[in-house]
Amino acid sequence: MWLLDQWAELHIAEALKKGDLDNLHGSGLPLELDDDSHIPAELRVSYRLLKNAGCLPPELQQRKDAIELSDLLKSINQQHPDYQAISKKLTLLELKLRQAGVNTDFLHGEYAESLLHKFDED
């Protein structure tokens, strides 16, 4: 990788001399870097590519889908024809999340209630 790093630095230096990198979008602004210290070094590039492409890990996609279904259930009446089907789908997603080791308290508002209770105590 050392040779590739040198090659990249050489091209960057040439571009700077030519002025090709002047007036770029965001120039002079601080970089907004994600904390990827918990990701192994050999996987960081692939994770960044997937993130930039809008792909989520399966557990996060399931979590997002569960939140959307939960919000949908809160907005419709129990007599709605699709209520039971949506409820079953949400239950299945919740079971999948629990099997993957994801805490599902966010679906029941328990965390928010305990947090509000904690703030009221202080």
Solvent accessible surface area in square Angstrom, and as a share of the most:
residue,aa,sasa,rsa
1,M,173,0.77
2,W,178,0.62
3,L,132,0.65
4,L,95,0.47
5,D,75,0.39
6,Q,87,0.39
7,W,145,0.51
8,A,39,0.30
9,E,111,0.50
10,L,102,0.51
11,H,84,0.37
12,I,81,0.41
13,A,41,0.32
14,E,72,0.32
15,A,21,0.16
16,L,106,0.53
17,K,175,0.74
18,K,151,0.64
19,G,26,0.25
20,D,88,0.46
21,L,65,0.32
22,D,90,0.46
23,N,148,0.76
24,L,97,0.48
25,H,193,0.86
26,G,34,0.33
27,S,76,0.49
28,G,84,0.81
29,L,124,0.62
30,P,118,0.74
31,L,148,0.74
32,E,170,0.76
33,L,144,0.71
34,D,66,0.34
35,D,110,0.57
36,D,38,0.20
37,S,80,0.52
38,H,144,0.64
39,I,24,0.12
40,P,67,0.42
41,A,74,0.57
42,E,142,0.64
43,L,72,0.36
44,R,84,0.31
45,V,109,0.62
46,S,50,0.32
47,Y,99,0.38
48,R,94,0.34
49,L,118,0.59
50,L,95,0.47
51,K,114,0.49
52,N,113,0.58
53,A,77,0.60
54,G,62,0.60
55,C,65,0.39
56,L,79,0.39
57,P,62,0.39
58,P,94,0.59
59,E,68,0.30
60,L,89,0.44
61,Q,71,0.31
62,Q,45,0.20
63,R,85,0.31
64,K,100,0.42
65,D,47,0.24
66,A,0,0.00
67,I,64,0.32
68,E,93,0.42
69,L,24,0.12
70,S,12,0.07
71,D,77,0.40
72,L,77,0.38
73,L,23,0.12
74,K,155,0.66
75,S,85,0.55
76,I,39,0.20
77,N,100,0.51
78,Q,120,0.53
79,Q,148,0.66
80,H,74,0.33
81,P,120,0.75
82,D,73,0.38
83,Y,36,0.14
84,Q,114,0.51
85,A,66,0.51
86,I,24,0.12
87,S,34,0.22
88,K,143,0.61
89,K,121,0.51
90,L,24,0.12
91,T,73,0.43
92,L,98,0.49
93,L,20,0.10
94,E,21,0.09
95,L,93,0.46
96,K,88,0.37
97,L,0,0.00
98,R,133,0.48
99,Q,159,0.71
100,A,53,0.41
101,G,69,0.66
102,V,37,0.21
103,N,105,0.54
104,T,4,0.03
105,D,52,0.27
106,F,54,0.23
107,L,16,0.08
108,H,94,0.42
109,G,28,0.27
110,E,90,0.40
111,Y,141,0.53
112,A,54,0.42
113,E,118,0.53
114,S,65,0.42
115,L,71,0.35
116,L,114,0.57
117,H,115,0.52
118,K,113,0.48
119,F,130,0.54
120,D,119,0.62
121,E,109,0.49
122,D,134,0.69
